[in-house]
Amino acid sequence: MSKELLRMEGIVKVYPNGFMATNNVTFSVNEGEIHALIGENGAGKTTLMKVLFGHENCQEGKIYIEGKEVKIANPLDAIAKGVGMVHQHFMQVPNLSVAENIMLGIEPGRGQRFDRRKAVELTQKAAKKFQLDVDPNALIRDLSVGYKQKVELLKALIRGVKVLILDEPTAVLTPQETVELFAQLKNLRSQGYGIIFISHKLEEVMELCDCCTVLRHGRVTGHVDIKELNPVKLSRMMVERDVVTKIEKKAAQPENVILHIEQLNYINSVGKHVLKNLGFGIRAGEVVGIAGVEGNGQTELSEIITGLSQRTSGKIILNGTETSGKTIQQIRKLGIAHISEDRMKYGIAQNLSIRDNLASIYLENARFKKGPLLNIRELNKFVDQCIKEFEIACTGGDEAIKFLSGGNIQKVIIAREFCCGANLIVANQPTRGIDVGTSDLIRRLLVRYTREKGVGALLISSDLNEILEVSDRLLVMKDGQIVAQFNDIKCLSADTLGEYMLGVRAMTSEEMGELF
């Protein structure tokens, strides 16, 4: 029986805003094992690994390395205890050589003198041992992404780690680089290393890994050997549903088409065809949900619709106007509101006040103008109304938004976007990482605005409770394409939906019918 290299037992992590990221999670990795850790964004994978690598502490739980209980204070401590991590965004100095990057912090030499020859020699020796072919003298800035990843692997291995965490390692790799990486990881497995493989690409998990642990809403929903796994079983583990408060809503009465998308294609910076001839529409008075395993083009779709990214080809017509070549502001003026999945990056300006964040899209609105100046009295009145109506817990509009909890920051964004008069709301992961009360408020607002104000809404969510409760019509995305449409969601089970999300099943165009 394989030796247990790592065990995390009963890990509980609660953030200051009350959000429980991991709930009594137990997770282990054996010698000579590639162990997949899977689940949607927000499931707790990243938090669990942050605890293991010393980026975060936890309220409860224990960590054992090779049977010995340890306390991990920070990443350097984690490395010293045998745990290394290759981040999705590499930690490298572009203007330094491969050898210099690998040796950062453990530089060979005497005193303050760096022994470059020794650094090159140690790098070559490690590269040969781990079959990771690199040129020690090459500059990082001149290397491909796949090559940089090999440098990151060597950087961890040369420090003597036995457990390696790989966070979405193939996200930016070409297919050829992915094949090479898998060969390297299999070699490390044969040398007795334990590898934690975090990925949304389930076909890669099936091909590479020995076993997998599935997280959902901070809890382990399953642990299974890959040889015992099939896509249907995996889908049931991933889409396990919790009991939620039922949202009572009148039947949708869709009217005219607000958004029309036709033959939409997007090829990203590394040449991956992310969206493939995508086409559908959204009508006034309906919530259209998009379900899919994370990483199948949902984020790119929302960013292209709202102007954050540029399409490669295809048509996007919003309220009768083609949006090609238009700025974000011009697209907003056509009648769109946007709730981004990354609220801290795209949703707010962290160093500004609640008032400034609420007012940011209204500076040219006639209601808030007094000649060439802002009508501060009217603006303050609007801010106070938003704080009251959307139940934002704060001391007032002057408070810095960065001091609010995640749920209250999201309420500020919701207030700003829902009050702007747009007739299309694009909501990407609108309730991720926030409390139950705020989540319920957002869901009910989406339904209310479509019913009472005739707004059309696009809801992209990895929370199947949310997508099934709120949507009037549901589309499933897989590999950048629509593979299923459900008009009668009441008859749709989570198991069936999971099978379409994972590609076990797909509808023909005739079965899907008109996508409007």
C-alpha positions in Angstrom: 0.0 0.0 0.0 1.3 3.5 -0.9 2.6 5.7 1.8 0.4 8.7 2.7 2.4 11.9 2.0 -0.3 14.4 2.9 -3.5 14.5 4.9 -5.7 17.5 5.6 -8.3 16.6 8.2 -11.5 18.5 9.1 -10.4 21.8 7.5 -12.9 24.7 8.3 -12.2 28.1 6.9 -14.6 31.0 7.5 -13.9 34.5 6.2 -14.6 37.6 8.2 -17.9 38.3 6.3 -19.2 34.9 7.5 -18.7 33.1 4.3 -17.7 29.4 5.0 -15.3 28.5 2.2 -14.5 25.0 3.4 -16.7 23.0 5.7 -15.0 20.0 7.5 -12.9 19.0 4.4 -10.7 16.0 4.6 -8.3 15.4 1.8 -5.2 13.1 1.3 -2.5 12.4 -1.2 -0.4 9.3 -1.4 3.2 8.7 -2.7 3.2 8.1 -6.4 -0.3 9.5 -7.0 -1.8 12.2 -9.1 -4.9 13.3 -7.2 -7.4 15.5 -9.0 -9.2 18.2 -7.0 -12.3 19.3 -8.9 -15.4 21.5 -8.5 -16.8 24.7 -9.8 -15.2 28.1 -9.0 -16.2 29.0 -5.5 -16.4 25.3 -4.4 -13.5 25.7 -2.0 -10.5 24.3 -4.0 -8.4 27.4 -4.0 -9.1 28.2 -0.3 -8.1 24.6 0.6 -4.8 24.9 -1.3 -4.2 28.4 0.2 -4.5 26.8 3.7 -2.1 24.0 2.6 0.4 26.4 1.1 0.4 28.8 4.0 -1.4 31.7 2.3 -4.4 31.4 4.7 -5.0 30.0 8.1 -8.0 28.0 9.1 -10.3 28.0 12.2 -10.4 24.2 12.5 -8.5 21.2 11.2 -5.1 19.6 11.1 -2.5 19.0 8.4 -0.2 16.0 8.4 2.9 15.5 6.2 4.2 12.0 6.1 2.2 11.2 9.2 3.5 14.1 11.3 1.2 17.0 12.3 2.5 20.3 11.1 1.6 24.0 11.3 2.2 25.9 8.1 2.8 29.6 8.7 3.5 30.9 5.1 4.6 29.6 1.7 8.3 29.5 2.6 7.3 27.3 5.5 5.2 25.1 3.3 8.1 24.6 0.9 10.5 23.8 3.8 8.0 21.1 4.9 7.8 19.6 1.5 4.8 21.2 -0.2 5.3 23.2 -3.5 2.9 25.0 -5.7 2.9 25.9 -9.4 0.5 28.9 -9.7 -1.6 29.5 -12.7 0.1 32.9 -13.0 3.8 32.2 -12.8 6.0 33.8 -10.2 9.0 34.7 -12.4 11.4 37.6 -13.1 11.3 38.1 -16.9 14.7 39.8 -17.3 16.6 37.0 -15.3 17.8 33.7 -16.8 16.2 30.3 -16.1 19.0 29.4 -13.7 18.7 32.7 -11.8 14.9 32.3 -11.5 15.2 28.7 -10.2 17.8 29.7 -7.6 16.0 32.8 -6.3 16.2 32.6 -2.5 18.7 29.7 -2.5 21.5 31.3 -4.5 24.8 29.4 -4.4 27.9 31.4 -3.5 29.8 32.9 -0.6 28.5 36.0 1.2 26.8 38.3 -1.3 28.6 36.8 -4.3 26.3 34.8 -6.6 28.0 31.8 -8.2 26.4 31.8 -11.6 28.4 28.8 -12.8 27.2 26.8 -9.8 23.6 27.9 -10.4 23.8 26.7 -14.0 25.3 23.4 -12.9 22.6 22.8 -10.3 19.9 23.6 -12.8 21.3 21.2 -15.4 21.6 18.5 -12.8 17.9 18.9 -11.7 16.7 19.2 -15.3 18.3 15.8 -16.1 17.0 14.2 -12.9 13.4 15.2 -13.5 13.5 15.0 -17.3 12.6 18.7 -17.6 14.7 19.9 -20.5 15.6 23.6 -20.0 18.3 26.0 -21.1 19.7 27.5 -17.8 21.0 30.6 -19.7 17.8 31.5 -21.5 16.0 34.6 -20.4 12.5 34.0 -19.0 11.1 36.8 -21.2 12.0 34.9 -24.4 10.3 31.6 -23.4 6.9 30.1 -24.3 4.3 29.6 -21.7 4.9 25.8 -21.7 8.6 26.3 -21.2 8.0 28.8 -18.3 5.9 26.1 -16.6 8.8 23.7 -16.7 10.9 26.3 -15.0 8.2 26.6 -12.2 8.2 22.8 -11.8 12.0 22.7 -11.5 11.9 25.7 -9.1 9.7 23.6 -6.7 11.4 20.3 -7.2 14.9 21.6 -6.6 13.8 22.8 -3.2 13.1 19.2 -2.2 9.3 19.2 -2.1 7.4 15.9 -2.2 3.9 17.2 -2.7 3.2 19.4 -5.8 0.1 21.6 -6.2 -0.7 22.4 -9.8 -3.4 25.0 -10.2 -5.1 24.9 -13.7 -1.8 23.9 -15.3 -3.1 23.5 -18.8 -5.3 26.6 -18.9 -2.8 28.5 -21.1 -1.1 25.6 -22.8 -1.4 24.4 -26.4 -2.5 20.8 -27.0 1.2 19.9 -27.7 2.4 21.5 -24.5 -0.3 19.7 -22.6 0.8 16.3 -23.9 4.4 17.2 -22.9 3.3 18.3 -19.4 1.4 15.1 -18.8 4.5 13.0 -19.7 6.5 15.0 -17.2 3.9 14.6 -14.5 3.7 10.9 -15.1 7.5 10.7 -14.7 7.3 12.5 -11.4 4.6 10.1 -10.3 6.9 7.2 -11.1 9.5 8.8 -8.9 7.1 8.8 -5.9 5.9 12.4 -5.9 2.4 13.2 -4.8 0.7 15.7 -7.2 -2.5 17.6 -6.6 -4.0 18.4 -10.0 -6.7 21.2 -10.0 -8.6 21.4 -13.3 -12.0 22.1 -14.8 -11.1 19.9 -17.8 -12.7 16.6 -16.8 -11.3 14.8 -19.8 -7.8 15.6 -18.6 -8.7 14.3 -15.1 -9.9 11.1 -16.6 -6.7 10.7 -18.7 -4.0 11.7 -16.2 -5.2 11.2 -12.6 -5.4 8.2 -10.3 -8.2 9.4 -8.1 -10.3 12.5 -7.6 -11.9 14.5 -4.8 -14.9 16.6 -5.7 -15.8 19.8 -3.7 -19.1 21.6 -3.9 -20.1 24.6 -1.7 -17.0 24.0 0.5 -17.8 20.3 1.2 -16.5 17.0 -0.1 -19.3 15.4 -2.2 -17.2 12.5 -3.3 -13.9 10.7 -3.5 -13.3 8.0 -6.1 -10.6 6.1 -8.0 -10.5 7.2 -11.6 -10.7 3.5 -12.8 -14.1 3.3 -11.0 -15.3 6.6 -12.5 -17.5 7.3 -15.5 -18.8 10.7 -16.7 -22.3 10.1 -15.4 -21.1 9.3 -11.9 -18.8 12.3 -12.0 -21.6 14.6 -13.1 -23.7 13.4 -10.1 -20.9 14.2 -7.7 -20.4 17.7 -9.2 -24.0 18.8 -9.5 -25.3 17.5 -6.2 -28.0 20.0 -5.2 -28.7 21.5 -1.8 -32.2 22.4 -0.5 -32.9 26.1 -1.3 -35.7 28.5 -0.7 -38.2 28.2 -3.5 -38.5 31.4 -5.6 -42.2 31.9 -6.4 -42.5 33.5 -9.8 -45.1 34.0 -12.4 -44.6 32.4 -15.8 -42.5 34.5 -18.1 -44.1 36.2 -21.0 -41.2 36.9 -23.4 -41.7 39.7 -25.9 -39.3 41.2 -28.5 -35.7 40.0 -28.9 -33.3 42.4 -27.1 -30.0 40.6 -27.8 -29.3 38.6 -30.9 -26.0 36.7 -31.3 -25.1 35.0 -34.5 -22.1 33.0 -35.6 -20.0 34.3 -32.7 -16.3 33.1 -32.6 -13.5 34.0 -30.3 -9.9 32.8 -30.5 -7.8 33.8 -27.5 -4.2 35.0 -27.3 -2.8 31.5 -27.3 -4.7 30.4 -30.3 -7.5 28.4 -28.5 -10.9 28.5 -30.2 -13.0 29.4 -27.2 -16.3 30.3 -28.8 -17.4 28.4 -31.9 -20.2 29.7 -34.1 -22.3 30.5 -31.1 -25.8 31.8 -31.7 -28.8 32.6 -29.5 -31.1 35.4 -28.4 -32.6 36.9 -25.3 -36.1 38.4 -25.2 -37.6 41.1 -23.0 -39.3 39.6 -19.9 -37.2 36.4 -19.5 -34.2 35.1 -17.6 -32.0 33.0 -19.8 -29.6 30.9 -17.8 -26.3 29.4 -19.1 -25.0 26.3 -17.3 -21.7 24.6 -18.0 -18.6 23.3 -16.3 -16.3 26.3 -15.7 -14.0 27.1 -18.6 -16.2 26.3 -21.5 -16.5 29.8 -22.8 -19.1 31.4 -20.4 -16.8 34.1 -19.1 -15.5 35.0 -22.6 -19.1 35.2 -23.8 -20.1 37.7 -21.1 -17.0 39.8 -21.6 -17.5 40.0 -25.3 -21.2 40.9 -25.0 -20.4 43.7 -22.5 -17.3 45.0 -24.5 -14.6 43.9 -22.1 -13.2 41.7 -24.8 -13.3 41.8 -28.6 -14.8 39.0 -30.7 -12.9 37.3 -33.5 -16.0 37.2 -35.8 -19.8 37.1 -35.7 -22.7 39.4 -34.9 -23.9 40.9 -31.6 -27.0 43.1 -32.0 -28.3 44.9 -28.9 -31.6 46.6 -29.2 -31.3 46.7 -33.0 -27.7 48.0 -33.1 -24.6 46.1 -34.0 -22.0 46.5 -31.1 -18.9 45.8 -33.2 -16.2 48.5 -32.7 -18.1 50.2 -29.9 -16.6 51.1 -26.5 -17.8 49.7 -23.2 -19.5 53.1 -22.5 -21.2 53.1 -25.9 -22.5 49.5 -25.4 -23.8 50.5 -22.0 -25.8 53.4 -23.6 -27.5 50.9 -25.9 -29.2 49.5 -22.8 -27.0 46.9 -21.0 -26.0 46.5 -17.4 -23.2 44.2 -16.3 -22.5 42.3 -13.0 -19.0 40.8 -13.5 -17.9 37.6 -12.0 -14.8 39.5 -10.7 -16.4 42.2 -8.6 -13.1 43.5 -7.2 -11.5 43.9 -10.6 -14.4 45.0 -12.8 -17.2 45.8 -10.4 -15.8 48.5 -8.2 -13.0 51.0 -7.6 -11.7 49.8 -4.3 -10.1 53.1 -3.1 -13.3 55.2 -3.7 -16.3 55.6 -1.6 -19.7 53.9 -1.9 -21.1 57.2 -3.4 -18.4 57.4 -6.0 -18.9 53.7 -7.0 -22.7 54.1 -7.3 -22.3 57.4 -9.2 -19.6 56.1 -11.6 -22.0 55.3 -14.5 -24.3 58.3 -14.0 -22.0 61.2 -14.4 -23.5 62.2 -17.8 -27.1 61.5 -16.7 -29.3 64.6 -17.0 -30.9 63.8 -13.6 -27.5 64.4 -11.9 -26.4 67.5 -13.9 -26.8 71.1 -13.0 -25.5 73.0 -16.0 -21.9 71.9 -16.5 -21.6 70.7 -12.9 -22.9 67.7 -10.9 -26.1 68.1 -9.0 -24.6 66.9 -5.7 -27.9 67.1 -3.8 -29.7 64.9 -6.3 -26.8 62.5 -6.4 -26.7 62.2 -2.6 -30.5 61.6 -2.6 -30.0 58.8 -5.1 -27.2 57.2 -3.1 -29.2 57.3 0.1 -32.1 55.7 -1.7 -29.9 52.9 -3.0 -28.4 52.2 0.5 -31.9 52.0 1.9 -33.6 50.0 -0.9 -30.8 47.5 -1.4 -30.1 47.2 2.4 -26.4 48.1 2.1 -24.9 47.8 5.6 -22.7 50.8 5.9 -22.2 54.1 7.8 -23.1 56.2 4.8 -22.2 57.0 1.2 -18.8 58.4 2.2 -17.5 55.1 3.6 -14.8 53.5 1.5 -16.2 50.5 -0.3 -13.2 48.3 0.4 -14.2 48.2 4.1 -17.6 46.5 3.3 -18.2 42.8 3.4 -18.3 40.9 0.1 -22.1 40.7 0.2 -22.4 44.5 0.7 -20.0 45.3 -2.0 -22.1 43.1 -4.3 -25.2 45.0 -3.2 -23.6 48.3 -4.2 -22.9 46.8 -7.7 -26.4 45.4 -7.9 -27.9 48.8 -6.9 -25.9 50.7 -9.5 -26.6 48.2 -12.3 -30.3 47.6 -11.6 -31.1 51.3 -11.4 -29.5 52.4 -14.6 -32.5 51.9 -16.8 -30.9 49.1 -19.0 -33.3 46.6 -20.5 -30.7 43.8 -20.6 -28.8 42.6 -17.5 -25.8 40.3 -17.9 -25.2 38.7 -14.6 -22.1 36.5 -14.4 -21.8 34.5 -11.1 -23.8 37.2 -9.3 -23.9 35.4 -5.9 -20.5 33.8 -5.8 -18.9 34.0 -2.4 -21.6 36.0 -0.7 -24.1 35.2 2.1 -27.4 33.5 1.7 -29.5 36.6 2.4 -27.8 38.7 -0.3 -27.9 35.8 -2.7 -31.6 35.5 -2.2 -32.1 39.2 -2.8 -30.2 39.2 -6.1 -32.1 36.2 -7.4 -35.5 37.7 -6.5 -34.4 41.0 -8.1 -33.6 39.3 -11.4 -37.0 37.7 -11.5 -38.8 40.8 -10.4 -37.2 43.1 -13.0 -38.0 40.7 -15.8 -41.6 40.4 -14.7 -42.4 44.0 -13.7 -40.0 46.1 -15.9 -39.8 43.8 -19.0 -36.0 43.5 -18.7 -34.2 40.6 -20.3 -31.5 38.9 -18.2 -28.6 36.6 -19.0 -27.6 34.6 -16.0 -24.3 32.7 -16.0 -23.8 30.7 -12.9 -22.0 27.6 -11.6 -24.6 27.3 -8.8 -27.1 24.8 -10.2 -29.6 25.7 -7.5 -29.5 29.2 -8.7 -29.6 28.5 -12.4 -32.6 26.1 -12.0 -34.6 28.3 -9.7 -34.2 31.6 -11.5 -34.0 30.8 -15.2 -37.0 30.7 -17.5 -35.0 29.1 -20.3 -31.8 27.3 -19.9 -28.9 26.8 -22.3 -26.0 24.5 -21.7 -22.5 25.3 -23.0 -19.7 22.8 -23.7 -16.5 23.6 -25.5 -17.7 27.0 -26.6 -21.0 25.8 -28.1 -24.6 25.5 -27.1 -25.3 21.7 -26.7 -28.8 21.8 -25.2 -31.8 24.1 -24.5 -34.5 23.5 -21.9 -37.7 25.5 -22.1 -39.4 23.5 -19.3 -37.0 23.7 -16.4 -39.4 22.3 -13.9 -39.0 18.8 -15.5 -35.2 19.0 -15.6 -33.2 17.0 -13.0 -29.8 17.9 -11.8 -28.5 14.5 -13.0 -29.7 15.1 -16.6 -28.3 18.6 -16.6 -24.9 17.3 -15.4 -24.8 14.8 -18.2 -25.2 17.6 -20.8 -22.7 19.8 -19.0 -20.0 17.1 -19.1 -20.7 16.1 -22.8 -22.2 12.7 -22.0 -25.3 13.8 -23.9 -26.0 16.5 -26.5 -29.1 17.7 -28.4 -29.4 18.0 -32.1 -30.3 21.4 -33.5 -33.8 20.0 -34.1 -34.2 18.9 -30.5 -33.0 22.3 -29.2 -35.4 24.2 -31.4 -35.4 28.0 -32.0 -32.7 29.7 -29.8 -34.3 33.1 -30.6 
